[in-house]
């Protein structure tokens, strides 16, 4: 037979460990949250959802495409045409 006090102690230990881990992770995220909230001139670029002037579905699509455009242009910034060309064979 198992001892019921051991089960309770394990539960308390697991619960306290989970709370402590959540707290540590939450505190480690504070600098990232603070940096994310600063205005970098992008406005509402990271807000995905309906946009004014569009139907809800089209507005959400427009906001996702706007975000993706910024990501793609940022990743290829400074690349030459030769870097961007993908030629499968010499005749393409």
C-alpha positions in Angstrom: 0.0 0.0 0.0 1.1 3.5 -0.7 1.4 6.2 2.0 -1.1 9.0 1.4 1.2 11.6 3.0 3.9 10.9 0.4 1.3 11.5 -2.4 0.3 14.9 -0.9 3.9 15.9 -0.4 4.7 15.1 -4.0 1.8 17.1 -5.2 2.8 20.1 -3.1 6.4 19.8 -4.3 5.3 19.6 -8.0 2.9 22.5 -7.5 5.5 24.7 -5.8 8.1 23.8 -8.5 5.7 24.6 -11.3 4.8 28.0 -9.7 8.5 28.8 -9.1 9.4 27.8 -12.7 6.6 30.0 -14.1 7.7 32.9 -12.0 11.3 32.6 -13.1 10.4 32.3 -16.7 8.0 35.2 -16.4 10.6 37.4 -14.8 13.1 36.5 -17.5 10.6 37.7 -20.1 10.3 41.2 -18.6 13.2 42.7 -20.6 11.9 41.2 -23.8 8.4 42.6 -23.1 9.8 46.0 -22.4 11.8 46.0 -25.6 8.8 44.8 -27.6 6.7 47.6 -26.3 9.0 50.4 -27.4 7.9 52.2 -30.6 10.4 51.5 -33.3 8.5 53.4 -36.0 6.6 50.3 -37.2 3.3 51.3 -35.6 0.9 48.5 -35.4 3.0 46.2 -37.7 2.9 43.3 -35.2 -0.8 43.5 -34.6 -2.4 40.8 -36.7 -6.2 41.2 -37.1 -8.9 43.2 -38.8 -7.9 46.6 -40.2 -10.0 49.6 -40.6 -11.4 50.0 -44.1 -11.5 46.3 -44.9 -13.8 43.5 -44.1 -12.6 41.5 -41.0 -11.1 38.6 -43.1 -9.5 40.8 -45.7 -8.2 43.2 -43.0 -6.5 40.2 -41.2 -5.0 39.1 -44.5 -3.7 42.6 -45.2 -2.1 42.8 -41.8 -0.4 39.4 -42.2 0.9 40.4 -45.7 2.2 43.7 -44.3 4.1 41.9 -41.6 5.5 39.3 -44.0 6.6 42.1 -46.4 8.6 43.7 -43.6 10.2 40.4 -42.6 11.1 39.4 -46.2 12.5 42.8 -47.1 14.5 42.9 -43.9 16.1 39.5 -44.5 17.2 40.3 -48.1 18.3 43.9 -47.4 21.8 44.4 -48.8 21.8 41.3 -51.0 22.9 41.6 -54.7 20.9 40.5 -57.7 23.2 37.5 -58.0 22.5 36.5 -54.4 18.7 36.7 -55.1 18.6 34.9 -58.4 17.9 31.2 -58.2 18.9 29.6 -61.4 18.2 25.9 -61.7 20.3 25.5 -64.8 22.4 27.9 -67.1 19.5 28.3 -69.6 16.9 29.4 -67.1 
